[in-house]
Amino acid sequence: MMINLNFPQSIKIADLGCAWGQNTFLTMSEIRVKRKGSCFVSGVPGSFYSRLFPRNSLHFAHSSYSLHWLSKVPQGLEKNTSSVYITTSSLPSAYEAYLNQFQRDFGTFLRMRSEEMVCNGRMVLTFIGRSTLDDPLYRDCCHFWTLISESMCDLVFEGIMSASKVESLNMPFYDPSKEEVKEVIQNEGSFEINDLEIHGFDLGQSSGNNEEGGAGEKEAKCIRAVSESMLVAHFGDDIIDALFNKFAYHASQHAGCACETTVTLVVSLNRENNNFIRNCPCNLVRSTSLYVASLHHHSIHLSDENIYDEIKHLRCFFNQKLKP
């Protein structure tokens, strides 16, 4: 069922990663323009851990698989030499260093977006998290950074990589628990949590994967795509092919791993008190992968059984005059 809604003259949407190439346009198809109108697109340089957009300018913001990347490697990891990330062999201080850096970075992200978003705006964030609570150091045997560390150890043993180089590498990454995400949001105070969900995370470990090269090679390609530039900066590019060949082998040994601690966290946030749009259709809050400065006369596909309530809430939201 297609319903015309009286939208404001322009809707501003920000995508804060992570995609390039054709992937950038996938979610744009979720917003359909029924009548002819203008669409202005702008690319904004800078880190999302700083201000990017004018104050009170954004109606929706979305980030996909980006916020687990920290602004920098935490300090105090000099003794974390057995792995590029946290493992059960790490000291508790390593976990505390990573957690503190995540809390600072995510809190900064929320504060910057709160200044840029209009009152009653919405934000949807998707990032990698973990399901473990009892032991914050525990990461399962098929965690991708665990597999990277094992692959590097193989190459050190074979004399291809320098042990000192491997021991000095720590990833600027943190996979928070659901509770840690909730705590930062509540402490920062600019957003209300509309929904916080946990979903599965699979880079090809599934034993049902029949693609050429198998699950291990697929996972190796995924991790190489997101980490190669960092690894080249630290080791040079001579070892990259050998490293991910080792990674593919180790990943294939864990195909069908049933004890994964890695999950996908999806959180929907409302700027200030906007409970009246808590039922806003998900098509509106998905990433457009672009910064859209003007979209006119939208038609939205609604399938919720409470469709009339949805229309009422949306009209209330979009027809009000949003002031700083």
KOLTI-577791 format. One record per atom (N, C-alpha, C, O): x, y, z. Coordinates in steps of 0.1 Angstrom, whole numbers, padded with zeros to 4 digits, always signed. Example, Ala and Ser with C-alpha at 12.3 -4.5 7.8 and 13.67 -1.06 7.14 Angstrom:
<baros>
+0132-0057+0078 +0123-0045+0078 +0132-0033+0078 +0142-0033+0085 +0128-0022+0071 +0137-0011+0071 +0129+0000+0079 +0134+0011+0080 
</baros>
This chain:
<baros>
+0008-0012+0000 +0000+0000+0000 +0009+0012+0000 +0018+0013+0008 +0006+0022-0009 +0015+0034-0010 +0007+0045-0005 -0005+0048-0009 +0012+0053+0004 +0006+0064+0011 +0014+0077+0008 +0026+0076+0011 +0008+0087+0004 +0015+0100+0003 +0014+0107+0016 +0004+0108+0022 +0025+0112+0021 +0026+0120+0033 +0031+0134+0030 +0038+0136+0021 +0027+0143+0039 +0031+0157+0037 +0045+0159+0044 +0045+0163+0055 +0055+0157+0036 +0069+0158+0041 +0073+0173+0041 +0067+0181+0033 +0082+0177+0049 +0088+0191+0047 +0095+0192+0034 +0097+0182+0027 +0098+0204+0030 +0103+0207+0017 +0116+0199+0015 +0119+0195+0003 +0124+0198+0025 +0137+0190+0023 +0139+0181+0035 +0136+0185+0047 +0144+0170+0033 +0148+0160+0043 +0163+0158+0042 +0168+0155+0031 +0170+0159+0052 +0185+0158+0052 +0189+0145+0059 +0185+0143+0071 +0196+0136+0052 +0200+0123+0057 +0215+0121+0055 +0220+0125+0045 +0221+0116+0065 +0236+0114+0065 +0238+0099+0066 +0233+0092+0075 +0247+0094+0058 +0252+0081+0059 +0267+0082+0064 +0275+0088+0057 +0270+0075+0075 +0283+0076+0081 +0291+0063+0080 +0297+0059+0090 +0290+0057+0068 +0297+0045+0065 +0289+0032+0069 +0280+0033+0077 +0293+0021+0063 +0306+0019+0057 +0303+0012+0043 +0298+0001+0043 +0306+0019+0032 +0305+0013+0019 +0312+0022+0008 +0314+0033+0011 +0315+0015-0003 +0320+0023-0014 +0316+0015-0027 +0311+0004-0026 +0317+0022-0038 +0313+0015-0051 +0298+0013-0051 +0290+0022-0046 +0293+0002-0057 +0279+0000-0059 +0272-0001-0046 +0260+0002-0045 +0278-0006-0035 +0272-0008-0022 +0267+0005-0017 +0257+0006-0009 +0273+0016-0021 +0269+0029-0016 +0254+0033-0020 +0248+0040-0012 +0249+0027-0030 +0236+0030-0035 +0225+0020-0032 +0213+0022-0035 +0229+0009-0025 +0219-0001-0022 +0207+0004-0014 +0196+0001-0018 +0209+0011-0004 +0198+0015+0005 +0191+0027+0000 +0180+0031+0004 +0196+0034-0010 +0189+0046-0016 +0176+0041-0022 +0166+0049-0022 +0175+0029-0027 +0163+0024-0033 +0152+0023-0023 +0140+0021-0027 +0155+0023-0010 +0144+0023+0000 +0136+0035+0001 +0125+0035+0006 +0141+0046-0004 +0134+0059-0005 +0130+0061-0019 +0138+0063-0028 +0117+0061-0022 +0112+0062-0036 +0105+0076-0038 +0097+0080-0030 +0109+0082-0049 +0103+0095-0052 +0092+0093-0062 +0095+0089-0074 +0080+0096-0059 +0068+0094-0068 +0067+0105-0078 +0064+0102-0089 +0070+0117-0073 +0069+0128-0082 +0083+0134-0085 +0092+0131-0077 +0084+0142-0095 +0097+0148-0099 +0101+0157-0088 +0093+0165-0083 +0113+0157-0084 +0118+0166-0074 +0133+0166-0074 +0140+0159-0081 +0139+0175-0067 +0154+0177-0067 +0160+0169-0056 +0154+0167-0045 +0172+0164-0059 +0180+0156-0049 +0194+0161-0050 +0201+0160-0060 +0199+0167-0039 +0212+0173-0039 +0221+0164-0030 +0217+0160-0019 +0232+0160-0035 +0241+0151-0028 +0254+0158-0025 +0260+0165-0034 +0260+0156-0013 +0272+0162-0009 +0281+0151-0002 +0276+0145+0007 +0293+0151-0005 +0303+0143+0002 +0310+0152+0012 +0315+0162+0009 +0310+0148+0025 +0316+0156+0035 +0329+0150+0041 +0328+0138+0046 +0340+0156+0040 +0353+0150+0045 +0354+0151+0060 +0348+0160+0066 +0361+0142+0066 +0364+0143+0080 +0360+0131+0088 +0354+0122+0082 +0363+0130+0100 +0360+0118+0109 +0347+0120+0115 +0343+0132+0119 +0339+0109+0117 +0326+0111+0124 +0328+0112+0139 +0318+0113+0146 +0340+0112+0143 +0343+0116+0157 +0345+0131+0159 +0350+0135+0169 +0341+0138+0149 +0341+0153+0150 +0329+0158+0143 +0321+0151+0138 +0327+0171+0144 +0315+0177+0137 +0317+0177+0122 +0328+0179+0117 +0306+0173+0115 +0306+0172+0101 +0296+0180+0094 +0298+0185+0083 +0284+0183+0100 +0273+0189+0094 +0269+0201+0102 +0272+0203+0114 +0261+0210+0096 +0256+0222+0103 +0247+0218+0115 +0241+0208+0115 +0247+0227+0124 +0239+0225+0136 +0224+0224+0133 +0219+0231+0124 +0217+0214+0139 +0203+0212+0137 +0199+0211+0122 +0189+0216+0117 +0207+0203+0115 +0204+0201+0100 +0200+0187+0096 +0193+0186+0086 +0202+0177+0104 +0199+0163+0100 +0186+0158+0106 +0183+0160+0117 +0178+0151+0097 +0166+0144+0101 +0169+0130+0105 +0164+0124+0114 +0178+0123+0097 +0181+0109+0099 +0196+0108+0097 +0202+0114+0089 +0202+0099+0105 +0216+0095+0103 +0217+0080+0105 +0210+0074+0113 +0227+0075+0098 +0228+0060+0098 +0243+0057+0097 +0250+0063+0089 +0247+0047+0104 +0261+0042+0103 +0261+0027+0102 +0255+0020+0111 +0267+0021+0092 +0267+0006+0091 +0281+0001+0092 +0290+0003+0084 +0283-0007+0102 +0296-0015+0105 +0308-0005+0104 +0318-0008+0097 +0307+0005+0112 +0318+0015+0113 +0322+0018+0127 +0334+0021+0130 +0313+0019+0136 +0315+0024+0150 +0324+0015+0158 +0327+0018+0169 +0326+0002+0154 +0335-0006+0161 +0350-0002+0159 +0359-0007+0166 +0352+0007+0149 +0366+0012+0146 +0368+0024+0155 +0360+0033+0155 +0379+0023+0163 +0382+0034+0172 +0390+0045+0165 +0395+0043+0154 +0390+0057+0172 +0397+0068+0166 +0412+0066+0166 +0419+0072+0158 +0417+0057+0175 +0431+0054+0176 +0433+0041+0184 +0424+0037+0191 +0445+0036+0184 +0448+0024+0192 +0449+0029+0206 +0456+0039+0209 +0442+0022+0216 +0443+0027+0230 +0457+0027+0235 +0466+0019+0231 +0460+0035+0245 +0473+0036+0251 +0473+0025+0262 +0463+0020+0267 +0485+0021+0266 +0487+0011+0276 +0486-0004+0272 +0483-0012+0280 +0489-0006+0259 +0488-0020+0254 +0502-0026+0251 +0504-0036+0244 +0512-0020+0258 +0526-0025+0255 +0528-0040+0259 +0537-0046+0253 +0521-0045+0268 +0522-0059+0272 +0513-0068+0265 +0513-0080+0267 +0504-0063+0256 +0495-0071+0249 +0502-0075+0236 +0498-0071+0225 +0511-0085+0237 +0520-0088+0226 +0516-0102+0219 +0521-0105+0209 +0507-0109+0226 +0504-0123+0221 +0494-0123+0210 +0491-0133+0203 +0487-0112+0208 +0476-0111+0198 +0475-0096+0194 +0479-0087+0201 +0469-0094+0182 +0466-0081+0177 +0454-0075+0184 +0451-0063+0182 +0447-0083+0192 +0435-0078+0199 +0434-0085+0212 +0444-0091+0217 +0422-0084+0219 +0420-0090+0232 +0418-0105+0231 +0411-0110+0222 +0425-0113+0239 +0422-0127+0240 +0423-0131+0255 +0425-0122+0264 +0420-0143+0258 +0420-0148+0272 +0434-0146+0278 +0435-0146+0291 +0444-0146+0270 +0458-0144+0275 +0462-0130+0278 +0472-0127+0283 +0453-0120+0274 +0455-0106+0276 +0453-0103+0291 +0446-0109+0298 +0460-0092+0296 +0458-0087+0309 +0445-0079+0310 +0441-0074+0300 +0439-0079+0322 +0427-0071+0324 +0428-0057+0320 +0419-0050+0315 +0440-0052+0321 +0443-0038+0317 +0441-0035+0302 +0438-0024+0298 +0443-0046+0294 +0441-0044+0280 +0426-0042+0277 +0423-0033+0269 +0418-0050+0283 +0403-0048+0282 +0399-0034+0286 +0391-0028+0280 +0404-0030+0298 +0401-0017+0303 +0405-0006+0294 +0398+0004+0292 +0417-0007+0287 +0422+0003+0278 +0412+0004+0266 +0409+0015+0261 +0409-0008+0261 +0400-0008+0249 +0386-0002+0253 +0380+0005+0245 +0381-0007+0264 +0367-0002+0268 +0367+0013+0270 +0358+0020+0266 +0377+0019+0277 +0378+0033+0279 +0379+0041+0266 +0373+0051+0265 +0386+0036+0256 +0387+0043+0244 +0374+0042+0236 +0370+0052+0230 +0367+0031+0237 +0354+0030+0230 +0344+0039+0237 +0336+0046+0230 +0344+0040+0250 +0335+0049+0257 +0337+0064+0253 +0328+0071+0251 +0350+0068+0252 +0353+0081+0248 +0349+0084+0234 +0343+0094+0231 +0352+0075+0225 +0349+0077+0211 +0334+0076+0208 +0329+0085+0201 +0327+0066+0213 +0313+0065+0211 +0305+0077+0217 +0296+0082+0212 +0310+0081+0229 +0304+0093+0236 +0305+0105+0227 +0296+0113+0226 +0318+0107+0222 +0320+0118+0213 +0311+0118+0200 +0306+0128+0196 +0310+0106+0194 +0302+0105+0183 +0287+0109+0186 +0281+0116+0178 +0282+0104+0197 +0268+0108+0200 +0267+0123+0203 +0257+0129+0199 +0277+0129+0209 +0276+0143+0212 +0277+0151+0199 +0269+0161+0198 +0285+0148+0190 +0286+0155+0177 +0273+0154+0169 +0268+0164+0164 +0268+0142+0169 +0255+0140+0161 +0243+0147+0168 +0234+0152+0161 +0243+0148+0181 +0233+0155+0188 +0232+0170+0185 +0222+0176+0185 +0244+0175+0182 +0244+0189+0178 +0240+0191+0163 +0235+0202+0160 +0242+0181+0155 +0238+0182+0141 +0224+0178+0138 +0219+0182+0127 +0217+0171+0146 +0204+0166+0143 +0193+0175+0149 +0195+0181+0159 +0182+0176+0142 +0171+0183+0146 +0164+0176+0158 +0166+0164+0160 +0157+0184+0166 +0149+0177+0176 +0140+0167+0171 +0133+0169+0160 +0139+0156+0177 +0130+0145+0173 +0136+0137+0160 +0129+0129+0154 +0149+0140+0157 +0155+0132+0146 +0158+0118+0151 +0157+0115+0163 +0161+0110+0141 +0164+0096+0145 +0177+0091+0139 +0182+0096+0129 +0184+0082+0146 +0196+0076+0142 +0196+0061+0143 +0191+0056+0154 +0201+0054+0133 +0202+0039+0134 +0216+0035+0132 +0222+0039+0122 +0222+0028+0141 +0236+0024+0141 +0237+0009+0141 +0231+0002+0149 +0246+0004+0132 +0248-0011+0131 +0263-0013+0133 +0271-0007+0125 +0267-0021+0142 +0282-0024+0144 +0284-0037+0150 +0275-0044+0156 +0297-0042+0149 +0300-0055+0155 +0301-0054+0170 +0307-0045+0175 +0296-0064+0176 +0296-0065+0191 +0300-0079+0195 +0303-0087+0187 +0298-0081+0208 +0301-0095+0213 +0289-0099+0223 +0282-0090+0229 +0288-0112+0224 +0277-0117+0232 +0282-0121+0246 +0273-0125+0255 +0295-0121+0249 +0300-0126+0262 +0299-0115+0272 +0301-0103+0269 +0295-0119+0284 +0294-0110+0295 +0303-0113+0307 +0309-0105+0313 +0304-0126+0311 +0311-0131+0323 +0326-0128+0322 +0332-0123+0331 +0332-0130+0310 +0346-0128+0308 +0348-0118+0297 +0348-0123+0285 +0351-0106+0299 +0353-0096+0289 +0365-0098+0280 +0366-0092+0269 +0374-0107+0284 +0386-0110+0276 +0383-0121+0266 +0391-0123+0257 +0373-0129+0268 +0371-0141+0260 +0366-0137+0246 +0356-0130+0244 +0373-0142+0236 +0369-0142+0222 +0371-0156+0217 +0381-0163+0219 +0361-0161+0210 +0362-0176+0206 +0373-0178+0195 +0379-0169+0190 +0375-0191+0193 +0386-0195+0184 +0385-0191+0170 +0394-0191+0162 +0373-0187+0166 +0370-0183+0152 +0369-0168+0150 +0364-0164+0140 +0372-0161+0161 +0371-0146+0160 +0382-0142+0149 +0393-0147+0149 +0378-0132+0141 +0387-0129+0129 +0401-0124+0134 +0411-0126+0127 +0401-0116+0145 +0414-0111+0149 +0423-0122+0156 +0435-0122+0155 +0416-0132+0162 +0423-0144+0166 +0429-0152+0155 +0441-0156+0156 +0422-0153+0144 +0427-0160+0132 +0438-0152+0126 +0448-0158+0121 +0437-0139+0125 +0448-0130+0120 +0461-0133+0129 +0472-0134+0123 +0459-0133+0142 +0471-0135+0151 +0477-0149+0148 +0490-0150+0148 +0469-0159+0147 +0474-0172+0144 +0482-0173+0131 +0492-0179+0130 +0476-0166+0121 +0483-0165+0108 +0496-0158+0108 +0506-0163+0102 +0497-0148+0116 +0509-0140+0117 +0520-0149+0125 +0532-0149+0121 +0515-0156+0135 +0525-0165+0142 +0531-0176+0132 +0542-0179+0133 +0522-0181+0123 +0527-0190+0113 +0538-0184+0105 +0549-0190+0102 +0536-0172+0101 +0546-0165+0092 +0559-0161+0099 +0569-0161+0094 +0557-0158+0112 +0569-0156+0121 +0577-0169+0122 +0590-0168+0121 +0571-0180+0124 +0577-0193+0125 +0585-0196+0112 +0595-0202+0112 +0579-0192+0101 +0585-0195+0088 +0595-0185+0084 +0601-0186+0073 +0597-0175+0092 +0607-0165+0090 +0603-0154+0080 +0612-0147+0074 +0590-0153+0077 +0585-0144+0067 +0582-0130+0073 +0583-0120+0067 +0578-0131+0086 +0574-0118+0093 +0583-0117+0105 +0588-0127+0111 +0585-0104+0109 +0593-0101+0121 +0584-0103+0134 +0573-0097+0135 +0590-0110+0144 +0583-0112+0156 +0580-0098+0163 +0569-0096+0169 +0590-0090+0163 +0589-0077+0170 +0578-0068+0163 +0570-0061+0170 +0577-0069+0150 +0566-0062+0143 +0553-0067+0147 +0543-0059+0149 +0551-0080+0148 +0538-0086+0151 +0534-0082+0166 +0523-0079+0168 +0544-0083+0175 +0541-0080+0189 +0538-0065+0191 +0531-0062+0201 +0541-0056+0182 +0539-0042+0184 +0525-0038+0177 +0522-0026+0178 +0518-0047+0171 +0506-0044+0164 +0494-0046+0173 +0492-0057+0178 +0485-0036+0175 +0472-0038+0181 +0462-0030+0173 +0464-0019+0168 +0450-0037+0171 +0440-0031+0162 +0432-0020+0169 +0429-0022+0181 +0429-0009+0162 +0420+0001+0167 +0405-0003+0166 +0398+0003+0158 +0402-0013+0173 +0389-0019+0172 +0383-0023+0185 +0391-0027+0194 +0370-0022+0187 +0364-0028+0199 +0350-0033+0196 +0342-0026+0190 +0347-0045+0201 +0334-0051+0199 +0327-0051+0212 +0328-0060+0220 +0319-0041+0215 +0312-0039+0228 +0301-0049+0230 +0295-0055+0220 +0297-0051+0242 +0285-0058+0246 +0273-0049+0245 +0275-0037+0244 +0262-0055+0244 +0249-0047+0244 +0248-0038+0256 +0244-0026+0254 +0252-0043+0267 +0252-0035+0280 +0261-0023+0279 +0258-0012+0284 +0273-0025+0273 +0283-0014+0272 +0278-0003+0263 +0280+0009+0266 +0271-0007+0252 +0266+0003+0243 +0255+0011+0250 +0254+0023+0249 +0246+0004+0257 +0235+0010+0264 +0240+0020+0274 +0235+0031+0276 +0251+0016+0281 +0256+0025+0292 +0261+0038+0286 +0259+0049+0292 +0269+0038+0275 +0274+0050+0269 +0263+0059+0264 +0263+0071+0267 +0253+0053+0258 +0242+0061+0253 +0234+0068+0265 +0231+0080+0264 +0232+0061+0275 +0225+0067+0287 +0233+0077+0294 +0228+0087+0298 +0246+0075+0295 +0255+0084+0302 +0257+0097+0294 +0257+0108+0299 +0257+0096+0280 +0259+0108+0272 +0246+0116+0273 +0247+0129+0273 +0235+0110+0272 +0222+0117+0275 +0215+0124+0264 +0204+0129+0267 +0220+0124+0252 +0213+0132+0241 +0203+0124+0234 +0194+0130+0227 +0203+0111+0235 +0194+0102+0227 +0187+0093+0236 +0192+0088+0247 +0175+0089+0232 +0167+0079+0238 +0168+0066+0230 +0168+0067+0218 +0169+0055+0236 +0170+0042+0229 +0156+0038+0225 +0148+0035+0234 +0154+0037+0212 +0141+0032+0207 +0141+0017+0207 +0131+0010+0210 +0152+0011+0202 +0153-0003+0201 +0168-0007+0201 +0176+0001+0195 +0172-0018+0207 +0185-0023+0207 +0185-0038+0205 +0181-0045+0214 +0189-0043+0193 +0188-0057+0189 +0201-0064+0187 +0211-0057+0184 +0201-0077+0189 +0213-0085+0186 +0210-0094+0175 +0200-0101+0175 +0219-0095+0165 +0217-0104+0153 +0229-0112+0151 +0240-0109+0157 +0229-0122+0143 +0240-0130+0140 +0250-0123+0132 +0247-0113+0125 +0262-0128+0131 +0273-0123+0123 +0280-0134+0116 +0285-0143+0123 +0281-0134+0103 +0287-0145+0096 +0295-0139+0084 +0289-0133+0075 +0308-0141+0084 +0316-0137+0073 +0320-0149+0063 +0329-0148+0055 +0312-0160+0065 +0315-0171+0056 +0318-0184+0063 +0321-0194+0057 +0316-0184+0077 +0320-0195+0085 +0309-0206+0083 +0312-0218+0086 +0297-0203+0078 +0287-0213+0077 +0291-0224+0069 +0296-0223+0058 +0288-0236+0074 +0292-0248+0066 +0284-0250+0054 +0287-0258+0045 +0273-0242+0053 +0264-0243+0041 +0269-0235+0029 +0263-0235+0019 +0281-0228+0031 +0286-0220+0020 +0293-0229+0010 +0303-0236+0013 +0288-0228-0002 +0294-0237-0013 +0301-0229-0024 +0303-0234-0035 +0304-0216-0021 +0311-0208-0031 +0325-0214-0033 +0331-0220-0025 +0330-0210-0045 +0343-0214-0049 +0353-0209-0039 +0353-0197-0035 +0362-0217-0034 +0372-0213-0024 +0367-0216-0010 +0375-0216-0001 +0354-0218-0008 +0349-0222+0005 +0348-0210+0014 +0351-0199+0011 +0343-0214+0026 +0340-0204+0037 +0353-0197+0041 +0352-0184+0043 +0364-0204+0042 +0376-0197+0047 +0381-0186+0037 +0385-0176+0042 +0381-0189+0024 +0385-0179+0015 +0376-0167+0014 +0380-0156+0013 +0363-0170+0016 +0353-0159+0016 +0356-0149+0028 +0356-0137+0027 +0358-0155+0040 +0361-0147+0051 +0374-0140+0050 +0375-0128+0054 +0384-0146+0044 +0397-0140+0042 +0395-0127+0034 +0402-0117+0036 +0387-0128+0023 +0385-0117+0014 +0378-0105+0022 +0382-0094+0020 +0368-0109+0030 +0361-0099+0038 +0371-0091+0047 +0371-0079+0048 +0379-0099+0055 +0388-0093+0065 +0399-0085+0058 +0403-0075+0062 +0403-0090+0046 +0414-0083+0039 +0409-0070+0034 +0416-0060+0034 +0396-0069+0030 +0391-0057+0024 +0391-0046+0035 +0393-0034+0032 +0389-0049+0048 +0387-0039+0058 +0401-0036+0065 +0402-0026+0072 +0410-0046+0064 +0422-0044+0072 +0435-0043+0064 +0446-0039+0070 +0435-0045+0051 +0447-0045+0043 +0455-0032+0044 +0467-0032+0046 +0448-0021+0044 +0455-0008+0044 +0463-0006+0057 +0474-0001+0057 +0457-0010+0068 +0464-0009+0081 +0476-0019+0082 +0486-0015+0087 +0474-0031+0077 +0485-0041+0077 +0496-0037+0068 +0508-0039+0072 +0493-0031+0057 +0504-0027+0047 +0512-0015+0054 +0524-0015+0053 +0505-0006+0061 +0511+0005+0067 +0521+0000+0078 +0531+0006+0080 +0518-0011+0084 +0526-0016+0095 +0537-0026+0090 +0548-0026+0095 +0534-0035+0081 +0543-0045+0076 +0548-0043+0062 +0558-0050+0059 +0542-0035+0054 +0545-0034+0040 +0536-0044+0033 +0529-0052+0039 +0536-0043+0019 +0527-0052+0012 +0532-0065+0007 +0525-0073+0001 +0545-0068+0011 +0551-0081+0006 +0545-0093+0012 +0545-0104+0006 +0540-0092+0025 +0535-0104+0032 +0520-0105+0031 +0515-0115+0037 +0513-0096+0025 +0498-0096+0025 +0492-0109+0019 +0484-0115+0025 +0497-0113+0007 +0491-0125+0001 +0493-0137+0010 +0484-0145+0012 +0505-0139+0015 +0509-0150+0023 +0500-0150+0036 +0496-0161+0041 +0498-0138+0042 +0491-0137+0054 +0476-0142+0052 +0471-0149+0061 +0470-0137+0042 +0456-0141+0040 +0454-0155+0034 +0443-0160+0035 +0464-0160+0028 +0464-0175+0025 +0463-0183+0038 +0456-0192+0039 +0472-0179+0047 +0472-0186+0060 +0458-0183+0067 +0453-0193+0074 +0453-0171+0067 +0440-0168+0073 +0429-0177+0067 +0421-0182+0075 +0429-0178+0054 +0418-0186+0048 +0419-0201+0053 +0409-0207+0055 +0431-0206+0054 +0433-0219+0059 +0428-0221+0073 +0420-0230+0076 +0431-0212+0082 +0427-0212+0096 +0412-0211+0097 +0405-0218+0105 +0406-0202+0089 +0392-0199+0089 +0384-0212+0084 +0374-0215+0090 +0390-0219+0075 +0383-0231+0069 +0383-0242+0080 +0374-0250+0080 +0392-0242+0089 +0392-0252+0100 +0381-0249+0110 +0378-0258+0118 +0375-0237+0110 +0365-0234+0119 +0351-0232+0112 +0342-0226+0118 +0350-0237+0100 +0337-0236+0093 +0326-0243+0101 +0328-0254+0106 +0315-0236+0103 +0304-0241+0111 +0306-0239+0126 +0299-0246+0133 +0315-0231+0130 +0318-0228+0144 +0305-0225+0151 +0298-0215+0147 +0302-0232+0162 +0289-0230+0168 +0290-0222+0181 +0280-0220+0188 +0302-0217+0185 +0304-0210+0197 +0309-0196+0195 +0317-0191+0202 +0304-0189+0185 +0308-0176+0181 +0304-0166+0191 +0292-0166+0195 +0313-0157+0195 +0310-0146+0204 +0306-0133+0197 +0301-0124+0203 +0310-0133+0184 +0308-0121+0176 +0293-0120+0171 +0288-0129+0166 +0287-0108+0173 +0273-0106+0169 +0272-0092+0163 +0282-0084+0163 +0261-0090+0157 +0258-0077+0151 +0248-0069+0160 +0238-0075+0164 +0252-0057+0164 +0243-0049+0173 +0237-0038+0164 +0243-0032+0156 +0224-0037+0165 +0216-0026+0158 +0208-0018+0168 +0200-0024+0176 +0211-0005+0169 +0204+0003+0178 +0197+0015+0171 +0203+0021+0162 +0185+0017+0175 +0177+0028+0169 +0175+0039+0180 +0171+0036+0191 +0179+0051+0177 +0180+0062+0187 +0171+0074+0183 +0170+0077+0171 +0164+0080+0193 +0157+0092+0191 +0163+0104+0197 +0168+0103+0208 +0165+0114+0190 +0170+0127+0195 +0161+0133+0205 +0150+0137+0200 +0164+0134+0217 +0156+0140+0228 +0143+0132+0229 +0143+0120+0226 +0132+0138+0233 +0120+0131+0237 +0111+0131+0224 +0103+0140+0222 +0111+0120+0217 +0103+0119+0205 +0096+0106+0204 +0097+0098+0194 +0089+0102+0215 +0083+0089+0216 +0072+0088+0206 +0068+0077+0203 +0066+0099+0201 +0055+0098+0191 +0060+0093+0178 +0051+0090+0169 +0073+0091+0175 +0077+0085+0162 +0083+0072+0165 +0091+0067+0157 +0080+0066+0176 +0087+0053+0180 +0083+0042+0170 +0090+0032+0169 +0072+0043+0163 +0068+0033+0153 +0071+0037+0139 +0065+0031+0130 +0080+0046+0137 +0084+0050+0123 +0089+0038+0115 +0097+0030+0120 +0084+0036+0103 +0087+0025+0095 +0102+0024+0092 +0109+0034+0091 +0107+0012+0092 +0122+0010+0091 +0127+0015+0077 +0139+0018+0077 +0119+0015+0067 +0124+0020+0054 +0129+0035+0055 +0137+0039+0047 +0123+0042+0064 +0127+0056+0065 +0141+0058+0072 +0148+0068+0070 +0144+0048+0081 +0156+0050+0089 +0168+0042+0085 +0178+0042+0091 +0167+0035+0073 +0179+0029+0068 +0188+0038+0061 +0183+0049+0057 +0200+0034+0060 +0210+0043+0053 +0207+0046+0039 +0202+0037+0032 +0208+0059+0034 +0208+0062+0020 +0221+0061+0014 +0223+0062+0002 +0232+0059+0023 +0246+0059+0018 +0250+0072+0012 +0261+0073+0006 +0243+0083+0014 +0246+0096+0009 +0241+0107+0018 +0233+0104+0027 +0246+0119+0017 +0241+0130+0024 +0231+0137+0015 +0235+0143+0005 +0218+0136+0017 +0208+0141+0008 +0202+0154+0014 +0197+0154+0025 +0203+0164+0006 +0200+0177+0010 +0185+0181+0007 +0180+0190+0012 +0179+0174-0003 +0165+0177-0006 +0159+0166-0014 +0163+0162-0024 +0148+0161-0008 +0140+0150-0014 +0125+0154-0013 +0120+0156-0002 +0118+0155-0024 +0105+0161-0024 +0094+0150-0027 +0097+0140-0035 +0083+0151-0021 +0071+0143-0024 +0074+0128-0024 +0072+0122-0034 +0078+0123-0012 +0080+0109-0011 +0068+0101-0010 +0057+0106-0005 +0069+0088-0014 +0058+0079-0011 +0065+0067-0004 +0075+0062-0008 +0059+0063+0007 +0064+0053+0016 +0056+0041+0016 +0044+0042+0018 +0062+0029+0015 +0055+0017+0016 +0054+0012+0030 +0063+0010+0037 +0041+0012+0035 +0038+0008+0049 +0031-0005+0049 +0021-0008+0041 +0035-0014+0058 +0029-0027+0059 +0025-0030+0073 +0019-0041+0076 +0027-0021+0082 +0024-0023+0096 +0009-0024+0098 +0002-0016+0092 +0005-0033+0107 -0010-0034+0109 -0015-0021+0116 -0028-0019+0115 -0007-0014+0122 -0011-0001+0128 -0009+0011+0119 -0003+0021+0123 -0012+0009+0106 -0008+0019+0096 -0013+0033+0098 -0006+0042+0096 -0025+0034+0104 -0031+0047+0106 -0024+0054+0117 -0022+0066+0117 -0019+0047+0127 -0011+0053+0138 +0002+0057+0132 +0007+0068+0136 +0008+0049+0123 +0021+0053+0117 +0020+0066+0110 +0028+0075+0111 +0009+0067+0102 +0007+0080+0094 +0006+0092+0103 +0011+0102+0101 -0002+0090+0114 -0004+0100+0124 +0009+0105+0130 +0012+0117+0131 +0017+0095+0134 +0030+0098+0140 +0039+0105+0131 +0046+0115+0134 +0040+0100+0118 +0049+0106+0108 +0045+0120+0105 +0054+0129+0104 +0032+0123+0103 +0028+0136+0100 +0031+0146+0111 +0035+0157+0109 +0029+0141+0123 +0032+0149+0135 +0046+0153+0135 +0050+0165+0138 +0055+0144+0132 +0069+0146+0132 +0074+0155+0121 +0081+0165+0123 +0070+0153+0108 +0075+0160+0097 +0068+0173+0094 +0074+0182+0088 +0056+0175+0100 +0049+0188+0097 +0052+0198+0108 +0050+0210+0106 +0058+0194+0119 +0062+0204+0129 +0073+0213+0125 +0081+0208+0116 +0074+0225+0130 +0085+0233+0127 +0096+0230+0137 +0095+0233+0149 +0107+0225+0132 +0118+0220+0141 +0127+0232+0143 +0134+0237+0134 +0128+0237+0155 +0136+0248+0158 +0149+0244+0166 +0149+0234+0172 +0159+0252+0165 +0172+0249+0172 +0169+0248+0187 +0178+0245+0195 
</baros>
